[in-house]
Amino acid sequence: MRPPVSNDIVGSAGGTEAGQGFDLTGRVALITGGSRGLGYEMALTFAEHGADVALASRKADACSAAADEISGLTGRVAIGVGCHVGRWNEIESLVDTVYARFGRVDVLVNNAGMSPLYPSLGEVTEELWDKVHSVNLKGPFRLSALVGERMKQAGGGSIINVSSTSSVSPSPMEVPYAAAKAAINSLTVGLARTFGPEVRVNCIMPGMFATDISKSWDRDQVARIAQTEIPLRRVGEPSEIAGAALYLASDASSYTTGSILKVDGGVTKAVGGG
């Protein structure tokens, strides 16, 4: 039996009870980029563990379809909301919509991202740079600020950012994206210090996953990378992000904040990222 903790240096758990495990019953999760890929898998997993979910992406129809599917599979309430996370006015509208529908947000996942191809660094336009940073960095900052402050006032919550292994080991063809994701790593630590102790803020750092984006990859090159640079010898399946997301969303991670969790099969050097 675990002995009780009575040391005066141990503070309050911030409104959560350690040991409740992975149950999300009664909670509401908002996931950007939630209509497909890693975002969809995280939303589905949260709903399977009792949460109601709001999915956001630029394509409202795709979000609504994904939400209907999740609701049908799990019996939980799921809604889709169209939102371009690079535009602050749309983020504010998203937050208002979700709070009007559910009255709360307990888990926020900043998953939406983009990494356009470019011929060379010299040909990266100001428009492309701004677009990449708006979606990958500006949006998560603003959404975290709005939701995080409400979470703190409500007494608890979990924010999960989604970075990329390229943030620490970028390949030559994803430099703007990698720079934005490196900033997400820093943002995670800063937000954890800002919103604690009530709100926990952590980051998942995915490696290569077989999402829609992977359809454009060179299959032979990916096979070579998997065999030589990924100890698990393969890329990840989208469903394999679920365990990390559920851990960080739930009370199982009640003493985890400001952390960056790599989920990449053990990548040994720059091979691109999620």
ChimeraX attribute file (.defattr): number of C-alpha atoms within 10 A of each C-alpha:
attribute: neighborCount
match mode: 1-to-1
recipient: residues
	/A:1	3
	/A:2	4
	/A:3	5
	/A:4	6
	/A:5	8
	/A:6	8
	/A:7	7
	/A:8	6
	/A:9	7
	/A:10	8
	/A:11	9
	/A:12	10
	/A:13	13
	/A:14	16
	/A:15	13
	/A:16	15
	/A:17	12
	/A:18	13
	/A:19	10
	/A:20	12
	/A:21	14
	/A:22	18
	/A:23	18
	/A:24	23
	/A:25	14
	/A:26	10
	/A:27	21
	/A:28	26
	/A:29	27
	/A:30	28
	/A:31	24
	/A:32	28
	/A:33	26
	/A:34	29
	/A:35	27
	/A:36	18
	/A:37	19
	/A:38	27
	/A:39	27
	/A:40	24
	/A:41	21
	/A:42	28
	/A:43	31
	/A:44	26
	/A:45	21
	/A:46	29
	/A:47	25
	/A:48	19
	/A:49	18
	/A:50	19
	/A:51	24
	/A:52	27
	/A:53	30
	/A:54	27
	/A:55	29
	/A:56	30
	/A:57	25
	/A:58	18
	/A:59	15
	/A:60	17
	/A:61	14
	/A:62	19
	/A:63	27
	/A:64	21
	/A:65	14
	/A:66	22
	/A:67	27
	/A:68	17
	/A:69	14
	/A:70	25
	/A:71	19
	/A:72	12
	/A:73	12
	/A:74	18
	/A:75	14
	/A:76	21
	/A:77	18
	/A:78	26
	/A:79	21
	/A:80	25
	/A:81	26
	/A:82	20
	/A:83	23
	/A:84	22
	/A:85	29
	/A:86	23
	/A:87	14
	/A:88	17
	/A:89	11
	/A:90	16
	/A:91	21
	/A:92	16
	/A:93	13
	/A:94	21
	/A:95	18
	/A:96	13
	/A:97	14
	/A:98	22
	/A:99	13
	/A:100	10
	/A:101	11
	/A:102	15
	/A:103	10
	/A:104	19
	/A:105	25
	/A:106	24
	/A:107	29
	/A:108	26
	/A:109	29
	/A:110	28
	/A:111	25
	/A:112	25
	/A:113	24
	/A:114	16
	/A:115	22
	/A:116	13
	/A:117	11
	/A:118	14
	/A:119	8
	/A:120	9
	/A:121	12
	/A:122	7
	/A:123	9
	/A:124	15
	/A:125	11
	/A:126	9
	/A:127	8
	/A:128	16
	/A:129	16
	/A:130	14
	/A:131	19
	/A:132	23
	/A:133	22
	/A:134	21
	/A:135	23
	/A:136	29
	/A:137	25
	/A:138	19
	/A:139	23
	/A:140	27
	/A:141	21
	/A:142	17
	/A:143	20
	/A:144	23
	/A:145	15
	/A:146	15
	/A:147	22
	/A:148	30
	/A:149	14
	/A:150	17
	/A:151	24
	/A:152	19
	/A:153	13
	/A:154	15
	/A:155	15
	/A:156	22
	/A:157	32
	/A:158	28
	/A:159	29
	/A:160	26
	/A:161	25
	/A:162	27
	/A:163	32
	/A:164	27
	/A:165	26
	/A:166	27
	/A:167	24
	/A:168	16
	/A:169	18
	/A:170	22
	/A:171	16
	/A:172	14
	/A:173	16
	/A:174	18
	/A:175	19
	/A:176	23
	/A:177	28
	/A:178	27
	/A:179	18
	/A:180	24
	/A:181	27
	/A:182	20
	/A:183	16
	/A:184	24
	/A:185	23
	/A:186	13
	/A:187	21
	/A:188	26
	/A:189	17
	/A:190	13
	/A:191	21
	/A:192	22
	/A:193	15
	/A:194	17
	/A:195	22
	/A:196	17
	/A:197	19
	/A:198	22
	/A:199	29
	/A:200	31
	/A:201	32
	/A:202	28
	/A:203	28
	/A:204	24
	/A:205	24
	/A:206	22
	/A:207	23
	/A:208	26
	/A:209	23
	/A:210	17
	/A:211	15
	/A:212	12
	/A:213	13
	/A:214	14
	/A:215	9
	/A:216	7
	/A:217	11
	/A:218	9
	/A:219	11
	/A:220	9
	/A:221	10
	/A:222	16
	/A:223	13
	/A:224	13
	/A:225	19
	/A:226	19
	/A:227	14
	/A:228	14
	/A:229	17
	/A:230	20
	/A:231	13
	/A:232	14
	/A:233	16
	/A:234	20
	/A:235	21
	/A:236	19
	/A:237	14
	/A:238	19
	/A:239	17
	/A:240	15
	/A:241	22
	/A:242	18
	/A:243	14
	/A:244	16
	/A:245	25
	/A:246	21
	/A:247	16
	/A:248	25
	/A:249	29
	/A:250	23
	/A:251	21
	/A:252	17
	/A:253	18
	/A:254	21
	/A:255	10
	/A:256	15
	/A:257	23
	/A:258	20
	/A:259	17
	/A:260	20
	/A:261	16
	/A:262	17
	/A:263	21
	/A:264	25
	/A:265	19
	/A:266	13
	/A:267	24
	/A:268	12
	/A:269	15
	/A:270	17
	/A:271	19
	/A:272	21
	/A:273	23
	/A:274	23
